[in-house]
Amino acid sequence: MSPASPGAAQPSRVRRWLSEPLLHFLVIGGALFAVYGALNPTPAVSSQANQIRLTRDDLRQMAMVWAASWQRPPTPEEMHSLIENKVRDEILYRESLALGLDQNDTIVRRRLAQKMEFLAEDTSAIRDPAAEELKAWFEENRARFALPGRMSFRHVYFSPDQRGPGARDAAVEALRKLVGKPADSPVVAGIGDRFMFQDYYADRVPEQVASVFGAAFAQSLSGLAPGGWLGPVESGLGWHLVFVDSLTPGRVPLFDEIEPEVKAEWFNAQRAEAKRKVFAAMRARYEVVLPPPDDQDAPLSGAASTLKSR
């Protein structure tokens, strides 16, 4: 039997390598990777991802804002500073978004909500109302334009802190001395107690009087006859004798007197209605999910049930 030749050992070794499972795995894996790469090419990283592009219109707007504030165009140095500030703001904005600083921020949420309201208002093109339409709207909303009554009066004060329960009786006794006297009679100066505010109020609406003396006092004054001393009238501060100079009842002006105000209010009402409709359309796209009611927190549960019923 002749010895094996060197050439015969080489094919045997190759066949053994080709039969190795590991080699099969590597070849199949490489083929799959190549096919996946061909079907799903990796997108090239854009060199513009971190670019901040300012257009010519951006630069013009920056220059116009500057000119509106300073009444002159910006110098090259000032323009450079404006650009740097714009770039700084953009970088900080992008980095804050990348860090998620806009999430769960009440101020950011409120500002974005306001911008949505502005958009809703801007998108509602409101035409001018016809004359008859505006008059009809005025008739339906006359209460909006009612002018409050006005009153002018002088008073003499009697303090419960100084006189105790006898403050009212002192006012009744003083009224006997003032009956028939004018508002500026010298007798007035010697009667009553020192008042912390004014002794005379001119041309005040009931709300202004109520803010000092209380609503009941203001209402009582509206029923007094001008031209003489009357009382005693109780306020939240004590007792008063009152001389009413004048009472002007409230009234609703005629349409011709306030047509510009009516038109302005009509536009406000139309804008409010347009915003309401836009929000209603947005609201309809959302479902509000609330926690189950808790008997230990009745106000919260009541609010939740009200919200769900809308």
Steps between C-alpha positions, in 0.01 A plus 500: 500500500657825389520794742242787460621790295509853648243618239242251625503635861411856391158424343411289802572792735290738286208264499522477878490881532204525269310254714557704821162631647671814627601595149144442379368728778744778411420481132124501555526785755709708265253444218205602718684814615577592140136450393372706798746775420388506138131515595545748789778737416620703798410862441795728490526733791394836369762767535213748536352343814663753727481795266318818596382660178410867494337618180523843349144561618608415855777759483263760354249440779769534766615828345141628475429424867820682596411800282151517650650521851794733430371699200808409295645192331750291698873540445700194379614441858145525631376267225768251596381519861139446390601191303699362792203551733272324252741210471539483877123483548468228236780292653353529850156413362624187322709385794210550740277290274770231483506490880120493519482824697173585327329200660278549806572874514191700598630827357587341164162328483317823581697695239432239230131501594496879461661473158234253394235748612667772294506269199131423547427871510719581199342231286152637553441766236225719639314715253353840580140473618221660301331797670175314562685196630696715745185674623325167550798368698495815714133447583573142607792610719384832641599402853867500396485874435299611802648803673489477881330764707712766671466678831654795680455527877636631828480305826553538872642194677412352839747238621392189692859468624475836675130507590425131538131398471399866523645592160166476322317699766764772474442516125122532552554786744743674264253475212260728691769771494575457130148484358452793265869592506708508177772247439775752583337640813745591780293281730627193314859555614412454865296183460615145462833318526817506294473279190806320369423586136314786333198697618389579143477268199425644156366320195561144622350184357338256746795261479737775613276591793460133593879452504521748790168472686361165389235391249205559738603861557535566125158346437344711775640821350342427163158522667554832680362830373767761420512840668482435875653320797363148546582193706630340697638265234707203615823397326761241573683767702221644710213750467471800269284804435498561126437805283454386139593771251401312187393158377534406134316177421662240284395473137575328171629748240344524157669305222606819320677625813733202526511340154884475494498328842225264385700405190815437704306282743341314207846416365610381845194275520567357153862427585399331824244286317752405230753396765231302680413309183864428418563368849179294493624334180836426661338383823286251311815316390604419855375272772556610859590209730471573871569287808203324661302706755629512854251549782773663710539783251147611417591830323740322265246228428231760431727684258583175324135412454428848363785471251386158382145622443607763247 
